[in-house]
Amino acid sequence: MMDEARSLSEARALLSRKSEISVIVCDCDALPGAWIAILDDLLDMPAPPSLILTSRLADDRLWAEALNLGAWDVLAKPLDRSETLRSVKYAWDHWRHHAKVAREPLMVMSAAS
C-alpha cells in the first residue's frame, strides 16, 4: 500500500497514525528541507522507515549529507526504473530486518564467575 503526503504536516500525520511504514520516498525539490525534519522525526521510532530522497540536483554534496544524517539513498531525477526498484527493495529489506529485531525480546546473558 502506498500513501502520499504533499506537505511536511501531512507526512507527520501519516507517521503518527500508521504503525508500520517501511519506506519513505521524499522529493527534495517539492519539499525543500522537509527531508531533514522527517529524518529527525524518524529518530524517535523503534523501527523507523528507510528514507530515500529524490532530486534533480542529486550531487555528491546532497548524497554525503543525506547518508551522514541517516537517509537510506539518494536518487537522481528523472528516476531510472531499475535503480528505483532496487533502492526501494533494499530499503524495505533493511527496514524489515530492523523491525524484526525491534520486536524481538532482548536477551541478557551474564558471564560465569
FIROPA-233251 format. One record per residue (C-alpha): residue number from 1; chain; x, z, y. Coordinates in steps of 0.02 Angstrom, whole numbers, always signed. Example, Ala and Ser with C-alpha at 12.3 -4.5 7.8 and 13.67 -1.06 7.14 Angstrom:
+-----+--------+--------+--------+--------+
| num | cadena |     c1 |     c3 |     c2 |
+-----+--------+--------+--------+--------+
|   1 |      A |   +615 |   +390 |   -225 |
|   2 |      A |   +684 |   +357 |    -53 |
+-----+--------+--------+--------+--------+
//
This chain:
+-----+--------+--------+--------+--------+
| num | cadena |     c1 |     c3 |     c2 |
+-----+--------+--------+--------+--------+
|   1 |      A |     +0 |     +0 |     +0 |
|   2 |      A |    +61 |    -39 |   +174 |
|   3 |      A |    +11 |    +43 |   +339 |
|   4 |      A |    +54 |    -17 |   +513 |
|   5 |      A |    +88 |    +83 |   +671 |
|   6 |      A |   +101 |     -2 |   +840 |
|   7 |      A |   +170 |   +147 |   +935 |
|   8 |      A |   +277 |   +300 |   +908 |
|   9 |      A |   +123 |   +412 |   +915 |
|  10 |      A |    +35 |   +306 |   +782 |
|  11 |      A |   +191 |   +316 |   +672 |
|  12 |      A |   +199 |   +504 |   +692 |
|  13 |      A |    +14 |   +519 |   +649 |
|  14 |      A |    +41 |   +418 |   +489 |
|  15 |      A |   +190 |   +525 |   +441 |
|  16 |      A |    +90 |   +685 |   +467 |
|  17 |      A |    -60 |   +635 |   +362 |
|  18 |      A |    +22 |   +532 |   +223 |
|  19 |      A |   +117 |   +637 |    +98 |
|  20 |      A |   +218 |   +503 |    +11 |
|  21 |      A |   +281 |   +367 |   +124 |
|  22 |      A |   +430 |   +288 |    +37 |
|  23 |      A |   +499 |   +158 |   +158 |
|  24 |      A |   +477 |   +131 |   +344 |
|  25 |      A |   +521 |    -35 |   +424 |
|  26 |      A |   +542 |    -17 |   +611 |
|  27 |      A |   +556 |   -163 |   +731 |
|  28 |      A |   +685 |   -109 |   +861 |
|  29 |      A |   +632 |   -250 |   +978 |
|  30 |      A |   +448 |   -198 |   +982 |
|  31 |      A |   +479 |    -11 |   +999 |
|  32 |      A |   +649 |    +12 |  +1084 |
|  33 |      A |   +722 |   +183 |  +1047 |
|  34 |      A |   +575 |   +236 |   +939 |
|  35 |      A |   +678 |   +223 |   +781 |
|  36 |      A |   +789 |   +367 |   +838 |
|  37 |      A |   +636 |   +477 |   +868 |
|  38 |      A |   +563 |   +428 |   +699 |
|  39 |      A |   +728 |   +463 |   +612 |
|  40 |      A |   +735 |   +633 |   +697 |
|  41 |      A |   +558 |   +671 |   +634 |
|  42 |      A |   +610 |   +624 |   +457 |
|  43 |      A |   +747 |   +757 |   +451 |
|  44 |      A |   +618 |   +895 |   +425 |
|  45 |      A |   +538 |   +812 |   +274 |
|  46 |      A |   +586 |   +866 |    +97 |
|  47 |      A |   +588 |   +685 |    +34 |
|  48 |      A |   +598 |   +579 |   +191 |
|  49 |      A |   +559 |   +393 |   +185 |
|  50 |      A |   +704 |   +271 |   +192 |
|  51 |      A |   +710 |   +190 |   +365 |
|  52 |      A |   +750 |     +4 |   +381 |
|  53 |      A |   +774 |    -67 |   +555 |
|  54 |      A |   +746 |   -247 |   +608 |
|  55 |      A |   +812 |   -326 |   +767 |
|  56 |      A |   +855 |   -493 |   +844 |
|  57 |      A |  +1014 |   -406 |   +903 |
|  58 |      A |  +1068 |   -331 |   +737 |
|  59 |      A |  +1251 |   -319 |   +784 |
|  60 |      A |  +1390 |   -206 |   +721 |
|  61 |      A |  +1353 |    -75 |   +855 |
|  62 |      A |  +1170 |    -55 |   +803 |
|  63 |      A |  +1216 |    -59 |   +619 |
|  64 |      A |  +1350 |    +76 |   +640 |
|  65 |      A |  +1239 |   +187 |   +749 |
|  66 |      A |  +1090 |   +170 |   +632 |
|  67 |      A |  +1186 |   +208 |   +473 |
|  68 |      A |  +1280 |   +353 |   +553 |
|  69 |      A |  +1114 |   +430 |   +606 |
|  70 |      A |  +1039 |   +410 |   +432 |
|  71 |      A |   +946 |   +244 |   +429 |
|  72 |      A |   +948 |   +151 |   +264 |
|  73 |      A |   +983 |    -27 |   +326 |
|  74 |      A |   +977 |   -145 |   +474 |
|  75 |      A |   +908 |   -321 |   +451 |
|  76 |      A |   +931 |   -465 |   +572 |
|  77 |      A |   +778 |   -564 |   +630 |
|  78 |      A |   +719 |   -688 |   +584 |
|  79 |      A |   +709 |   -599 |   +418 |
|  80 |      A |   +780 |   -678 |   +262 |
|  81 |      A |   +653 |   -656 |   +121 |
|  82 |      A |   +776 |   -614 |    -18 |
|  83 |      A |   +880 |   -497 |    +91 |
|  84 |      A |   +722 |   -407 |   +149 |
|  85 |      A |   +655 |   -387 |    -28 |
|  86 |      A |   +825 |   -323 |    -88 |
|  87 |      A |   +837 |   -197 |    +54 |
|  88 |      A |   +659 |   -132 |    +30 |
|  89 |      A |   +684 |   -118 |   -159 |
|  90 |      A |   +845 |    -19 |   -142 |
|  91 |      A |   +770 |    +89 |     -5 |
|  92 |      A |   +621 |   +126 |   -118 |
|  93 |      A |   +734 |   +165 |   -266 |
|  94 |      A |   +836 |   +283 |   -155 |
|  95 |      A |   +678 |   +370 |    -93 |
|  96 |      A |   +605 |   +383 |   -269 |
|  97 |      A |   +764 |   +467 |   -334 |
|  98 |      A |   +769 |   +592 |   -190 |
|  99 |      A |   +581 |   +627 |   -202 |
| 100 |      A |   +602 |   +665 |   -388 |
| 101 |      A |   +748 |   +782 |   -352 |
| 102 |      A |   +649 |   +869 |   -213 |
| 103 |      A |   +505 |   +904 |   -335 |
| 104 |      A |   +615 |   +974 |   -474 |
| 105 |      A |   +639 |  +1162 |   -480 |
| 106 |      A |   +808 |  +1224 |   -427 |
| 107 |      A |   +910 |  +1292 |   -570 |
| 108 |      A |  +1036 |  +1427 |   -530 |
| 109 |      A |  +1174 |  +1467 |   -652 |
| 110 |      A |  +1294 |  +1611 |   -640 |
| 111 |      A |  +1468 |  +1616 |   -711 |
| 112 |      A |  +1503 |  +1727 |   -860 |
| 113 |      A |  +1610 |  +1876 |   -818 |
+-----+--------+--------+--------+--------+
//
